[in-house]
Amino acid sequence: MLGPELHAFVEVGTKPDQLWFEPPAEPWPRFVRLWGSTPPDDVALFVVVASSYGRASQQAATSVDDVLADFPCVLPGGIGVVSAERAVMPSCCCGLEHWSEWRGVLSTGHSPWTGHDPAPLVEPRENVVEVWSDGGIGEKPSHETPIVFSRSDFGVAVETVAQDLRDFLQPLRTWLNVQAPHASATFVSEFTARFVRV
């Protein structure tokens, strides 16, 4: 890794009591990256989240058709900032649906919503963008050196996230073509409308 990067993530919770497919064996990672190289087991974990998070019934979907009838508008996760030394991940109450707020950082000078406890801070400066693990709501950590992007590299990194989400459609489609071929196109279309074309 030459410089810091931005990645799209979904946060994986606990295993629901029932699902419409057999999920990967536990233990599960806390986050799954969404991009063109997402492996099938991680795609399956994404589908676990899409099948169980924020549903009106508070119960995981029992079929792919059940998912499509109540497709999520929010998914836990968002943008993670990854450098060679460390990562600043999205926090509580941050969602993938907010990822496009990162596009406005350079023009508005405002940090996107990154969650709370901690509340990561994205701070544009004259020539750089600094990312802190906390400070979005309170004080920045005094003991920390931020992850630093040049302004131009930050802009490129945000557009790379947009491309990563478009590229994720292929492994998602491939997985769904095996697990739920009749619903694959509709599922991909619903995900695209809510989380890719924003």
C-alpha atoms as an extended CHARMM CRD file, in Angstrom:
* protein
*
       198  EXT
         1         1  MET       CA              0.0000000000        0.0000000000        0.0000000000  PROA      1               0.0000000000
         2         2  LEU       CA              1.5890000000        3.2470000000       -1.1510000000  PROA      2               0.0000000000
         3         3  GLY       CA             -0.6760000000        5.6580000000        0.7050000000  PROA      3               0.0000000000
         4         4  PRO       CA             -3.8720000000        5.5880000000        2.7190000000  PROA      4               0.0000000000
         5         5  GLU       CA             -7.0190000000        4.2810000000        1.0810000000  PROA      5               0.0000000000
         6         6  LEU       CA            -10.7750000000        4.4970000000        1.5950000000  PROA      6               0.0000000000
         7         7  HSD       CA            -12.7430000000        1.2450000000        1.5520000000  PROA      7               0.0000000000
         8         8  ALA       CA            -16.4830000000        0.5240000000        1.6680000000  PROA      8               0.0000000000
         9         9  PHE       CA            -17.4330000000       -1.8280000000        4.4980000000  PROA      9               0.0000000000
        10        10  VAL       CA            -20.5010000000       -3.4610000000        5.9330000000  PROA      10              0.0000000000
        11        11  GLU       CA            -20.4340000000       -4.3300000000        9.6260000000  PROA      11              0.0000000000
        12        12  VAL       CA            -21.2860000000       -7.9410000000       10.3590000000  PROA      12              0.0000000000
        13        13  GLY       CA            -23.2960000000       -8.5960000000       13.5140000000  PROA      13              0.0000000000
        14        14  THR       CA            -24.1800000000      -11.8010000000       15.2800000000  PROA      14              0.0000000000
        15        15  LYS       CA            -25.5820000000      -14.8230000000       13.5200000000  PROA      15              0.0000000000
        16        16  PRO       CA            -29.3950000000      -14.6860000000       13.2400000000  PROA      16              0.0000000000
        17        17  ASP       CA            -31.3830000000      -17.6370000000       14.5680000000  PROA      17              0.0000000000
        18        18  GLN       CA            -32.6010000000      -18.5260000000       11.1020000000  PROA      18              0.0000000000
        19        19  LEU       CA            -31.6800000000      -17.5800000000        7.5620000000  PROA      19              0.0000000000
        20        20  TRP       CA            -32.7820000000      -18.5430000000        4.0900000000  PROA      20              0.0000000000
        21        21  PHE       CA            -29.3210000000      -19.9520000000        3.2810000000  PROA      21              0.0000000000
        22        22  GLU       CA            -26.4650000000      -21.6050000000        5.1440000000  PROA      22              0.0000000000
        23        23  PRO       CA            -24.0270000000      -18.8670000000        6.1990000000  PROA      23              0.0000000000
        24        24  PRO       CA            -20.2600000000      -19.3240000000        6.4870000000  PROA      24              0.0000000000
        25        25  ALA       CA            -18.9090000000      -20.9380000000        9.6140000000  PROA      25              0.0000000000
        26        26  GLU       CA            -18.1390000000      -18.6990000000       12.5680000000  PROA      26              0.0000000000
        27        27  PRO       CA            -16.1430000000      -16.8590000000       13.7910000000  PROA      27              0.0000000000
        28        28  TRP       CA            -17.0580000000      -13.9770000000       11.5120000000  PROA      28              0.0000000000
        29        29  PRO       CA            -15.0150000000      -10.8310000000       10.9220000000  PROA      29              0.0000000000
        30        30  ARG       CA            -16.4010000000       -7.5660000000       12.3030000000  PROA      30              0.0000000000
        31        31  PHE       CA            -16.3050000000       -5.8940000000        8.8750000000  PROA      31              0.0000000000
        32        32  VAL       CA            -16.4930000000       -7.1010000000        5.2790000000  PROA      32              0.0000000000
        33        33  ARG       CA            -15.0460000000       -5.0050000000        2.4560000000  PROA      33              0.0000000000
        34        34  LEU       CA            -17.2960000000       -4.4640000000       -0.5660000000  PROA      34              0.0000000000
        35        35  TRP       CA            -15.3390000000       -4.4090000000       -3.8410000000  PROA      35              0.0000000000
        36        36  GLY       CA            -14.7370000000       -6.4740000000       -6.9310000000  PROA      36              0.0000000000
        37        37  SER       CA            -12.5060000000       -8.9440000000       -5.0630000000  PROA      37              0.0000000000
        38        38  THR       CA            -14.8980000000       -9.7230000000       -2.2000000000  PROA      38              0.0000000000
        39        39  PRO       CA            -14.6530000000      -13.5200000000       -1.7090000000  PROA      39              0.0000000000
        40        40  PRO       CA            -17.8310000000      -15.6420000000       -1.7580000000  PROA      40              0.0000000000
        41        41  ASP       CA            -17.9160000000      -16.1880000000        2.0290000000  PROA      41              0.0000000000
        42        42  ASP       CA            -17.7360000000      -12.4270000000        2.5850000000  PROA      42              0.0000000000
        43        43  VAL       CA            -20.4880000000      -11.8770000000        0.0090000000  PROA      43              0.0000000000
        44        44  ALA       CA            -22.5480000000      -14.3720000000        2.0070000000  PROA      44              0.0000000000
        45        45  LEU       CA            -21.9000000000      -12.3470000000        5.1820000000  PROA      45              0.0000000000
        46        46  PHE       CA            -23.0350000000       -9.2120000000        3.3700000000  PROA      46              0.0000000000
        47        47  VAL       CA            -26.2520000000      -11.0450000000        2.4410000000  PROA      47              0.0000000000
        48        48  VAL       CA            -26.6660000000      -12.1230000000        6.1010000000  PROA      48              0.0000000000
        49        49  VAL       CA            -26.6450000000       -8.4270000000        7.0560000000  PROA      49              0.0000000000
        50        50  ALA       CA            -28.9830000000       -7.4470000000        4.2060000000  PROA      50              0.0000000000
        51        51  SER       CA            -31.3330000000      -10.2640000000        5.2530000000  PROA      51              0.0000000000
        52        52  SER       CA            -31.4590000000       -9.3650000000        8.9340000000  PROA      52              0.0000000000
        53        53  TYR       CA            -30.6000000000       -5.7140000000        9.6550000000  PROA      53              0.0000000000
        54        54  GLY       CA            -33.2970000000       -3.1210000000       10.2810000000  PROA      54              0.0000000000
        55        55  ARG       CA            -36.2330000000       -5.2440000000        9.2210000000  PROA      55              0.0000000000
        56        56  ALA       CA            -39.6940000000       -4.0760000000       10.2150000000  PROA      56              0.0000000000
        57        57  SER       CA            -40.4810000000       -7.4840000000       11.7170000000  PROA      57              0.0000000000
        58        58  GLN       CA            -37.1920000000       -7.5270000000       13.7020000000  PROA      58              0.0000000000
        59        59  GLN       CA            -36.7490000000      -11.0780000000       12.3650000000  PROA      59              0.0000000000
        60        60  ALA       CA            -34.2850000000      -12.2480000000        9.7350000000  PROA      60              0.0000000000
        61        61  ALA       CA            -35.7580000000      -12.9330000000        6.3220000000  PROA      61              0.0000000000
        62        62  THR       CA            -36.7420000000      -16.5570000000        5.7580000000  PROA      62              0.0000000000
        63        63  SER       CA            -36.4170000000      -16.3590000000        1.9550000000  PROA      63              0.0000000000
        64        64  VAL       CA            -34.7920000000      -14.1490000000       -0.6280000000  PROA      64              0.0000000000
        65        65  ASP       CA            -38.2850000000      -13.0280000000       -1.6240000000  PROA      65              0.0000000000
        66        66  ASP       CA            -38.7810000000      -11.9030000000        1.9800000000  PROA      66              0.0000000000
        67        67  VAL       CA            -35.5960000000       -9.8100000000        1.6690000000  PROA      67              0.0000000000
        68        68  LEU       CA            -36.8540000000       -8.2200000000       -1.5400000000  PROA      68              0.0000000000
        69        69  ALA       CA            -40.2370000000       -7.4240000000        0.0290000000  PROA      69              0.0000000000
        70        70  ASP       CA            -38.4810000000       -5.4100000000        2.7800000000  PROA      70              0.0000000000
        71        71  PHE       CA            -35.1290000000       -4.5300000000        1.2160000000  PROA      71              0.0000000000
        72        72  PRO       CA            -32.9400000000       -2.5210000000        3.6050000000  PROA      72              0.0000000000
        73        73  CYS       CA            -32.4920000000        1.2110000000        3.1160000000  PROA      73              0.0000000000
        74        74  VAL       CA            -29.7180000000        1.2800000000        5.7150000000  PROA      74              0.0000000000
        75        75  LEU       CA            -26.8400000000       -1.1020000000        6.3930000000  PROA      75              0.0000000000
        76        76  PRO       CA            -24.3400000000       -0.8540000000        9.2500000000  PROA      76              0.0000000000
        77        77  GLY       CA            -20.8660000000        0.1130000000        8.1420000000  PROA      77              0.0000000000
        78        78  GLY       CA            -19.6430000000        2.8490000000        5.8460000000  PROA      78              0.0000000000
        79        79  ILE       CA            -16.2070000000        4.0720000000        4.8040000000  PROA      79              0.0000000000
        80        80  GLY       CA            -13.0810000000        2.8490000000        6.5280000000  PROA      80              0.0000000000
        81        81  VAL       CA             -9.7640000000        4.6730000000        6.2500000000  PROA      81              0.0000000000
        82        82  VAL       CA             -6.9160000000        2.2080000000        5.8840000000  PROA      82              0.0000000000
        83        83  SER       CA             -3.2120000000        3.0180000000        6.0370000000  PROA      83              0.0000000000
        84        84  ALA       CA             -0.1580000000        0.7820000000        6.2990000000  PROA      84              0.0000000000
        85        85  GLU       CA             -0.0960000000        1.4070000000       10.0690000000  PROA      85              0.0000000000
        86        86  ARG       CA             -3.7640000000        1.2540000000       11.0950000000  PROA      86              0.0000000000
        87        87  ALA       CA             -7.3940000000        1.6060000000       10.1370000000  PROA      87              0.0000000000
        88        88  VAL       CA            -10.1000000000        4.0320000000       11.2500000000  PROA      88              0.0000000000
        89        89  MET       CA            -13.3680000000        2.1790000000       10.8550000000  PROA      89              0.0000000000
        90        90  PRO       CA            -16.9580000000        3.4420000000       10.8710000000  PROA      90              0.0000000000
        91        91  SER       CA            -18.4720000000        3.5220000000       14.3450000000  PROA      91              0.0000000000
        92        92  CYS       CA            -21.8610000000        2.9320000000       15.9080000000  PROA      92              0.0000000000
        93        93  CYS       CA            -24.8680000000        4.2940000000       13.9980000000  PROA      93              0.0000000000
        94        94  CYS       CA            -22.8580000000        4.8730000000       10.8290000000  PROA      94              0.0000000000
        95        95  GLY       CA            -24.3140000000        3.2990000000        7.7270000000  PROA      95              0.0000000000
        96        96  LEU       CA            -23.2100000000        2.4300000000        4.2240000000  PROA      96              0.0000000000
        97        97  GLU       CA            -26.0420000000        4.6470000000        2.9620000000  PROA      97              0.0000000000
        98        98  HSD       CA            -24.0150000000        7.6980000000        4.0950000000  PROA      98              0.0000000000
        99        99  TRP       CA            -20.9210000000        6.9080000000        2.0190000000  PROA      99              0.0000000000
       100       100  SER       CA            -21.6020000000        9.6000000000       -0.5850000000  PROA      100             0.0000000000
       101       101  GLU       CA            -21.2670000000       12.3160000000        2.1000000000  PROA      101             0.0000000000
       102       102  TRP       CA            -17.5220000000       11.7720000000        1.6730000000  PROA      102             0.0000000000
       103       103  ARG       CA            -17.8450000000       13.3130000000       -1.8060000000  PROA      103             0.0000000000
       104       104  GLY       CA            -18.6590000000       16.6680000000       -0.2120000000  PROA      104             0.0000000000
       105       105  VAL       CA            -15.7260000000       16.8800000000        2.2130000000  PROA      105             0.0000000000
       106       106  LEU       CA            -13.4900000000       18.9050000000       -0.1070000000  PROA      106             0.0000000000
       107       107  SER       CA            -16.2260000000       21.2800000000       -1.2740000000  PROA      107             0.0000000000
       108       108  THR       CA            -18.0310000000       21.8460000000        2.0430000000  PROA      108             0.0000000000
       109       109  GLY       CA            -15.1590000000       21.5070000000        4.4930000000  PROA      109             0.0000000000
       110       110  HSD       CA            -17.3700000000       19.3510000000        6.7340000000  PROA      110             0.0000000000
       111       111  SER       CA            -16.7010000000       15.8920000000        8.0780000000  PROA      111             0.0000000000
       112       112  PRO       CA            -19.1510000000       13.1980000000        6.9670000000  PROA      112             0.0000000000
       113       113  TRP       CA            -21.1120000000       11.2500000000        9.5670000000  PROA      113             0.0000000000
       114       114  THR       CA            -18.7930000000        8.4870000000       10.7770000000  PROA      114             0.0000000000
       115       115  GLY       CA            -20.6290000000        7.2680000000       13.8800000000  PROA      115             0.0000000000
       116       116  HSD       CA            -20.0350000000        7.7580000000       17.5940000000  PROA      116             0.0000000000
       117       117  ASP       CA            -18.1320000000        6.2180000000       20.5080000000  PROA      117             0.0000000000
       118       118  PRO       CA            -15.6580000000        6.9180000000       18.9910000000  PROA      118             0.0000000000
       119       119  ALA       CA            -16.6190000000        9.5550000000       16.4000000000  PROA      119             0.0000000000
       120       120  PRO       CA            -13.9410000000        9.5760000000       13.6920000000  PROA      120             0.0000000000
       121       121  LEU       CA            -13.1890000000       13.0260000000       12.2790000000  PROA      121             0.0000000000
       122       122  VAL       CA            -12.4000000000       13.8110000000        8.6460000000  PROA      122             0.0000000000
       123       123  GLU       CA            -10.7940000000       17.2400000000        8.7050000000  PROA      123             0.0000000000
       124       124  PRO       CA             -9.9490000000       19.0780000000        5.4740000000  PROA      124             0.0000000000
       125       125  ARG       CA             -7.0690000000       21.5170000000        5.7680000000  PROA      125             0.0000000000
       126       126  GLU       CA             -5.4450000000       23.8580000000        3.2440000000  PROA      126             0.0000000000
       127       127  ASN       CA             -3.4700000000       21.2020000000        1.3560000000  PROA      127             0.0000000000
       128       128  VAL       CA             -4.4070000000       17.9410000000        3.0770000000  PROA      128             0.0000000000
       129       129  VAL       CA             -7.2520000000       15.9510000000        4.5980000000  PROA      129             0.0000000000
       130       130  GLU       CA             -6.5700000000       14.5200000000        8.0490000000  PROA      130             0.0000000000
       131       131  VAL       CA             -8.4940000000       11.5560000000        9.4550000000  PROA      131             0.0000000000
       132       132  TRP       CA             -8.6140000000       11.1310000000       13.2330000000  PROA      132             0.0000000000
       133       133  SER       CA             -9.9350000000        8.0940000000       15.1080000000  PROA      133             0.0000000000
       134       134  ASP       CA            -12.0560000000       10.4200000000       17.2760000000  PROA      134             0.0000000000
       135       135  GLY       CA            -12.9590000000       14.0860000000       17.5220000000  PROA      135             0.0000000000
       136       136  GLY       CA            -16.0470000000       14.2550000000       15.3460000000  PROA      136             0.0000000000
       137       137  ILE       CA            -18.1690000000       15.0750000000       18.3910000000  PROA      137             0.0000000000
       138       138  GLY       CA            -15.5990000000       15.9330000000       21.0560000000  PROA      138             0.0000000000
       139       139  GLU       CA            -11.8630000000       16.5020000000       21.3150000000  PROA      139             0.0000000000
       140       140  LYS       CA             -9.3510000000       14.9560000000       18.9350000000  PROA      140             0.0000000000
       141       141  PRO       CA             -7.0020000000       12.4550000000       20.6180000000  PROA      141             0.0000000000
       142       142  SER       CA             -3.9250000000       14.3610000000       21.7860000000  PROA      142             0.0000000000
       143       143  HSD       CA             -1.7300000000       11.2590000000       21.5600000000  PROA      143             0.0000000000
       144       144  GLU       CA             -2.5740000000       10.4430000000       17.9460000000  PROA      144             0.0000000000
       145       145  THR       CA             -1.0570000000       11.2910000000       14.5910000000  PROA      145             0.0000000000
       146       146  PRO       CA             -3.8280000000       11.4730000000       11.9880000000  PROA      146             0.0000000000
       147       147  ILE       CA             -3.9140000000        9.5610000000        8.7330000000  PROA      147             0.0000000000
       148       148  VAL       CA             -3.1280000000       12.1720000000        6.0770000000  PROA      148             0.0000000000
       149       149  PHE       CA             -4.1910000000       12.4070000000        2.4190000000  PROA      149             0.0000000000
       150       150  SER       CA             -3.2750000000       15.1090000000       -0.0470000000  PROA      150             0.0000000000
       151       151  ARG       CA             -6.4840000000       16.7990000000       -1.1800000000  PROA      151             0.0000000000
       152       152  SER       CA             -6.1250000000       15.3320000000       -4.6730000000  PROA      152             0.0000000000
       153       153  ASP       CA             -5.4620000000       11.8110000000       -3.3330000000  PROA      153             0.0000000000
       154       154  PHE       CA             -8.5070000000       12.1060000000       -1.0780000000  PROA      154             0.0000000000
       155       155  GLY       CA            -10.7190000000       13.0100000000       -4.0260000000  PROA      155             0.0000000000
       156       156  VAL       CA             -9.3910000000       10.0360000000       -5.9890000000  PROA      156             0.0000000000
       157       157  ALA       CA             -9.9000000000        7.7360000000       -2.9660000000  PROA      157             0.0000000000
       158       158  VAL       CA            -13.5590000000        8.7520000000       -2.6590000000  PROA      158             0.0000000000
       159       159  GLU       CA            -14.1780000000        8.0050000000       -6.3270000000  PROA      159             0.0000000000
       160       160  THR       CA            -12.3790000000        4.6790000000       -5.8730000000  PROA      160             0.0000000000
       161       161  VAL       CA            -15.0040000000        3.7890000000       -3.2600000000  PROA      161             0.0000000000
       162       162  ALA       CA            -17.7200000000        4.5350000000       -5.8140000000  PROA      162             0.0000000000
       163       163  GLN       CA            -15.9810000000        2.2310000000       -8.2970000000  PROA      163             0.0000000000
       164       164  ASP       CA            -15.4880000000       -0.4510000000       -5.6260000000  PROA      164             0.0000000000
       165       165  LEU       CA            -19.2350000000       -0.4740000000       -4.9390000000  PROA      165             0.0000000000
       166       166  ARG       CA            -19.9790000000       -0.8180000000       -8.6560000000  PROA      166             0.0000000000
       167       167  ASP       CA            -17.3840000000       -3.6020000000       -8.8930000000  PROA      167             0.0000000000
       168       168  PHE       CA            -18.9580000000       -5.4050000000       -5.9040000000  PROA      168             0.0000000000
       169       169  LEU       CA            -22.0590000000       -6.0130000000       -8.0110000000  PROA      169             0.0000000000
       170       170  GLN       CA            -20.2250000000       -8.7870000000       -9.8970000000  PROA      170             0.0000000000
       171       171  PRO       CA            -19.3260000000      -11.0260000000       -6.9220000000  PROA      171             0.0000000000
       172       172  LEU       CA            -22.7700000000      -10.2890000000       -5.4540000000  PROA      172             0.0000000000
       173       173  ARG       CA            -24.4630000000      -11.3140000000       -8.7010000000  PROA      173             0.0000000000
       174       174  THR       CA            -22.2940000000      -14.4480000000       -8.9700000000  PROA      174             0.0000000000
       175       175  TRP       CA            -23.1840000000      -15.5270000000       -5.4230000000  PROA      175             0.0000000000
       176       176  LEU       CA            -26.8960000000      -14.8510000000       -5.9190000000  PROA      176             0.0000000000
       177       177  ASN       CA            -26.9450000000      -16.7130000000       -9.2510000000  PROA      177             0.0000000000
       178       178  VAL       CA            -26.0320000000      -19.8410000000       -7.2800000000  PROA      178             0.0000000000
       179       179  GLN       CA            -28.1070000000      -19.2590000000       -4.1200000000  PROA      179             0.0000000000
       180       180  ALA       CA            -31.2080000000      -17.5240000000       -5.5470000000  PROA      180             0.0000000000
       181       181  PRO       CA            -31.0550000000      -17.3390000000       -9.3540000000  PROA      181             0.0000000000
       182       182  HSD       CA            -34.6700000000      -16.2070000000       -9.7680000000  PROA      182             0.0000000000
       183       183  ALA       CA            -34.0500000000      -13.1610000000       -7.5560000000  PROA      183             0.0000000000
       184       184  SER       CA            -30.4800000000      -12.2530000000       -8.4800000000  PROA      184             0.0000000000
       185       185  ALA       CA            -31.2460000000       -9.4140000000      -10.9080000000  PROA      185             0.0000000000
       186       186  THR       CA            -33.8280000000       -7.8060000000       -8.6070000000  PROA      186             0.0000000000
       187       187  PHE       CA            -31.5890000000       -8.0450000000       -5.5350000000  PROA      187             0.0000000000
       188       188  VAL       CA            -28.6600000000       -6.4490000000       -7.3860000000  PROA      188             0.0000000000
       189       189  SER       CA            -30.9620000000       -3.7430000000       -8.7420000000  PROA      189             0.0000000000
       190       190  GLU       CA            -32.3300000000       -2.9270000000       -5.2610000000  PROA      190             0.0000000000
       191       191  PHE       CA            -28.8360000000       -2.7690000000       -3.7660000000  PROA      191             0.0000000000
       192       192  THR       CA            -27.6350000000       -0.5790000000       -6.6310000000  PROA      192             0.0000000000
       193       193  ALA       CA            -30.4900000000        1.8730000000       -6.2780000000  PROA      193             0.0000000000
       194       194  ARG       CA            -30.0060000000        2.3030000000       -2.5340000000  PROA      194             0.0000000000
       195       195  PHE       CA            -26.2600000000        2.0340000000       -2.0320000000  PROA      195             0.0000000000
       196       196  VAL       CA            -24.3950000000        2.4720000000       -5.3200000000  PROA      196             0.0000000000
       197       197  ARG       CA            -26.1830000000        5.2240000000       -7.2490000000  PROA      197             0.0000000000
       198       198  VAL       CA            -26.1030000000        7.8790000000       -4.5840000000  PROA      198             0.0000000000
